[in-house]
Amino acid sequence: MSKVDKLYTLIFSEISLGVVLPILIGVLILAFPTVIYDLLATVKINFPEYIWEGVEVPLQYILTIGTAQGILTCAVPIMLGLTWNRWAGGASGFLLSLLYTLSIAAYYSPYEGAFVPTADWLGLIVSGMLAGYIAGSLMTRSRMRGSDNFKSMLVASIIAAAVATIFTTLTYMWFAPMFLMGAIYWDAVGLAWFTYVAIYGVWCIFAAIGAKISTWFR
């Protein structure tokens, strides 16, 4: 057996996939709101001056809390919708988005006023449910037409994520405290759209890739 074959066997062994990989993912999840969050606080990236007056890119939020949001409210529901059906996608989207909202409330609970239970969080839960359901519905229609390739998955995933992005962003701008207090500026609106498009846009692509890979092991 060559070195490449030995490496392949090691990576895809039952111990690696069943024990090592879950442990690594668990450590990574704990690292995101702690070590990685603090590390990203030192990284400053700004837009050019002609874009929203050179506002800073919320890299720290996108790559930590945004990652959790993208996985739970977008990637997993869409992937289940693509690989299983619309009911699995919609139900998982609702439950995971609800769990994400509760976890954020618990995370910010030591900081007074950091988490306000307004209707924009309800929009987030609804968007996760819609993302999974729409992805499953579109994929079912594609399969009925005889198309089960990656392109169909990607199109369904992008459309579902676009709907989720619209629901999440609009309800945030309609009900979030900062906007209710009159802080509606074009830079704030533009930054909100940029943040959620970046989160949902990236993770919907990962969902389509994951759904395609899962078909190899059916």
VEXSE-895613 format. One record per residue (C-alpha): x, y, z; residue number from 1. Coordinates in steps of 0.1 Angstrom, whole numbers, plus 5000, padded with zeros to 4 digits. Example, Ala and Ser with C-alpha at 12.3 -4.5 7.8 and 13.67 -1.06 7.14 Angstrom:
REM residues 2
{{5123, 4955, 5078}, 1}
{{5137, 4989, 5071}, 2}
//
This chain:
REM residues 218
{{5000, 5000, 5000}, 1}
{{5014, 5034, 4990}, 2}
{{5017, 5064, 5013}, 3}
{{4988, 5081, 4996}, 4}
{{4966, 5051, 5001}, 5}
{{4976, 5048, 5038}, 6}
{{4969, 5085, 5043}, 7}
{{4935, 5082, 5026}, 8}
{{4926, 5052, 5047}, 9}
{{4936, 5071, 5079}, 10}
{{4916, 5102, 5070}, 11}
{{4884, 5082, 5061}, 12}
{{4887, 5055, 5088}, 13}
{{4858, 5049, 5112}, 14}
{{4879, 5063, 5141}, 15}
{{4887, 5095, 5122}, 16}
{{4852, 5101, 5110}, 17}
{{4834, 5088, 5141}, 18}
{{4857, 5101, 5169}, 19}
{{4884, 5125, 5158}, 20}
{{4864, 5147, 5135}, 21}
{{4835, 5153, 5160}, 22}
{{4860, 5162, 5187}, 23}
{{4878, 5187, 5164}, 24}
{{4844, 5203, 5154}, 25}
{{4835, 5205, 5191}, 26}
{{4868, 5223, 5199}, 27}
{{4863, 5246, 5170}, 28}
{{4828, 5255, 5181}, 29}
{{4841, 5265, 5216}, 30}
{{4870, 5284, 5200}, 31}
{{4847, 5307, 5178}, 32}
{{4831, 5327, 5206}, 33}
{{4863, 5328, 5227}, 34}
{{4898, 5326, 5212}, 35}
{{4889, 5333, 5176}, 36}
{{4865, 5361, 5186}, 37}
{{4893, 5379, 5206}, 38}
{{4918, 5373, 5179}, 39}
{{4896, 5389, 5152}, 40}
{{4891, 5420, 5174}, 41}
{{4926, 5431, 5164}, 42}
{{4918, 5428, 5127}, 43}
{{4905, 5460, 5111}, 44}
{{4893, 5461, 5075}, 45}
{{4875, 5491, 5062}, 46}
{{4856, 5498, 5030}, 47}
{{4868, 5525, 5007}, 48}
{{4857, 5560, 5016}, 49}
{{4831, 5562, 4988}, 50}
{{4813, 5531, 5002}, 51}
{{4792, 5539, 5033}, 52}
{{4818, 5565, 5043}, 53}
{{4845, 5539, 5048}, 54}
{{4827, 5520, 5075}, 55}
{{4845, 5490, 5091}, 56}
{{4837, 5455, 5079}, 57}
{{4821, 5435, 5108}, 58}
{{4846, 5407, 5102}, 59}
{{4846, 5397, 5139}, 60}
{{4808, 5392, 5138}, 61}
{{4806, 5375, 5104}, 62}
{{4833, 5349, 5112}, 63}
{{4821, 5340, 5147}, 64}
{{4785, 5347, 5156}, 65}
{{4777, 5349, 5119}, 66}
{{4792, 5315, 5113}, 67}
{{4769, 5300, 5139}, 68}
{{4740, 5318, 5123}, 69}
{{4749, 5307, 5089}, 70}
{{4752, 5271, 5099}, 71}
{{4721, 5268, 5120}, 72}
{{4697, 5291, 5101}, 73}
{{4709, 5285, 5066}, 74}
{{4733, 5257, 5058}, 75}
{{4718, 5228, 5077}, 76}
{{4681, 5235, 5069}, 77}
{{4690, 5240, 5032}, 78}
{{4711, 5209, 5031}, 79}
{{4684, 5188, 5047}, 80}
{{4659, 5202, 5023}, 81}
{{4680, 5194, 4993}, 82}
{{4689, 5158, 5004}, 83}
{{4657, 5148, 5022}, 84}
{{4625, 5169, 5015}, 85}
{{4609, 5202, 5022}, 86}
{{4593, 5191, 5055}, 87}
{{4627, 5181, 5069}, 88}
{{4642, 5214, 5057}, 89}
{{4614, 5235, 5071}, 90}
{{4612, 5218, 5104}, 91}
{{4650, 5218, 5110}, 92}
{{4651, 5255, 5100}, 93}
{{4625, 5264, 5125}, 94}
{{4641, 5243, 5154}, 95}
{{4677, 5253, 5147}, 96}
{{4669, 5290, 5143}, 97}
{{4649, 5289, 5176}, 98}
{{4679, 5272, 5193}, 99}
{{4703, 5298, 5178}, 100}
{{4681, 5326, 5191}, 101}
{{4680, 5311, 5226}, 102}
{{4717, 5305, 5226}, 103}
{{4724, 5342, 5216}, 104}
{{4700, 5353, 5244}, 105}
{{4720, 5332, 5269}, 106}
{{4753, 5343, 5255}, 107}
{{4745, 5380, 5259}, 108}
{{4725, 5377, 5291}, 109}
{{4754, 5389, 5314}, 110}
{{4755, 5422, 5294}, 111}
{{4725, 5443, 5302}, 112}
{{4706, 5454, 5272}, 113}
{{4728, 5434, 5247}, 114}
{{4699, 5411, 5238}, 115}
{{4664, 5426, 5233}, 116}
{{4636, 5401, 5225}, 117}
{{4621, 5421, 5196}, 118}
{{4603, 5408, 5165}, 119}
{{4634, 5408, 5144}, 120}
{{4644, 5375, 5161}, 121}
{{4611, 5361, 5150}, 122}
{{4620, 5371, 5115}, 123}
{{4652, 5351, 5119}, 124}
{{4633, 5320, 5129}, 125}
{{4609, 5323, 5101}, 126}
{{4637, 5329, 5076}, 127}
{{4654, 5296, 5087}, 128}
{{4622, 5277, 5083}, 129}
{{4615, 5292, 5048}, 130}
{{4651, 5285, 5037}, 131}
{{4649, 5248, 5044}, 132}
{{4613, 5245, 5030}, 133}
{{4620, 5264, 4998}, 134}
{{4652, 5245, 4991}, 135}
{{4634, 5212, 4995}, 136}
{{4604, 5223, 4973}, 137}
{{4627, 5235, 4945}, 138}
{{4648, 5204, 4947}, 139}
{{4617, 5181, 4946}, 140}
{{4605, 5199, 4915}, 141}
{{4640, 5195, 4899}, 142}
{{4640, 5158, 4906}, 143}
{{4605, 5154, 4891}, 144}
{{4620, 5169, 4859}, 145}
{{4649, 5144, 4861}, 146}
{{4675, 5168, 4872}, 147}
{{4694, 5159, 4904}, 148}
{{4728, 5175, 4896}, 149}
{{4749, 5200, 4915}, 150}
{{4737, 5229, 4894}, 151}
{{4701, 5222, 4905}, 152}
{{4711, 5220, 4941}, 153}
{{4731, 5253, 4939}, 154}
{{4702, 5272, 4922}, 155}
{{4677, 5259, 4948}, 156}
{{4702, 5268, 4976}, 157}
{{4708, 5303, 4963}, 158}
{{4671, 5311, 4959}, 159}
{{4663, 5298, 4994}, 160}
{{4691, 5318, 5009}, 161}
{{4680, 5349, 4991}, 162}
{{4645, 5346, 5006}, 163}
{{4661, 5340, 5041}, 164}
{{4684, 5370, 5036}, 165}
{{4655, 5393, 5027}, 166}
{{4633, 5382, 5057}, 167}
{{4662, 5384, 5082}, 168}
{{4675, 5418, 5070}, 169}
{{4641, 5435, 5066}, 170}
{{4627, 5424, 5100}, 171}
{{4660, 5435, 5115}, 172}
{{4656, 5469, 5100}, 173}
{{4619, 5471, 5109}, 174}
{{4621, 5459, 5145}, 175}
{{4657, 5461, 5159}, 176}
{{4662, 5487, 5187}, 177}
{{4688, 5507, 5168}, 178}
{{4665, 5513, 5139}, 179}
{{4634, 5519, 5161}, 180}
{{4653, 5547, 5179}, 181}
{{4657, 5565, 5145}, 182}
{{4692, 5553, 5136}, 183}
{{4682, 5547, 5100}, 184}
{{4712, 5558, 5080}, 185}
{{4722, 5546, 5045}, 186}
{{4754, 5533, 5059}, 187}
{{4736, 5513, 5086}, 188}
{{4711, 5499, 5060}, 189}
{{4738, 5491, 5035}, 190}
{{4760, 5474, 5062}, 191}
{{4731, 5453, 5073}, 192}
{{4725, 5440, 5038}, 193}
{{4762, 5434, 5033}, 194}
{{4765, 5414, 5066}, 195}
{{4736, 5391, 5060}, 196}
{{4743, 5386, 5023}, 197}
{{4779, 5376, 5032}, 198}
{{4767, 5352, 5059}, 199}
{{4738, 5335, 5039}, 200}
{{4755, 5337, 5006}, 201}
{{4786, 5318, 5017}, 202}
{{4768, 5292, 5037}, 203}
{{4742, 5284, 5011}, 204}
{{4770, 5274, 4987}, 205}
{{4785, 5252, 5014}, 206}
{{4750, 5236, 5019}, 207}
{{4748, 5228, 4982}, 208}
{{4783, 5213, 4982}, 209}
{{4775, 5192, 5013}, 210}
{{4742, 5180, 4997}, 211}
{{4761, 5169, 4966}, 212}
{{4788, 5151, 4986}, 213}
{{4761, 5133, 5006}, 214}
{{4747, 5118, 4974}, 215}
{{4780, 5099, 4970}, 216}
{{4773, 5079, 5001}, 217}
{{4737, 5069, 4995}, 218}
//
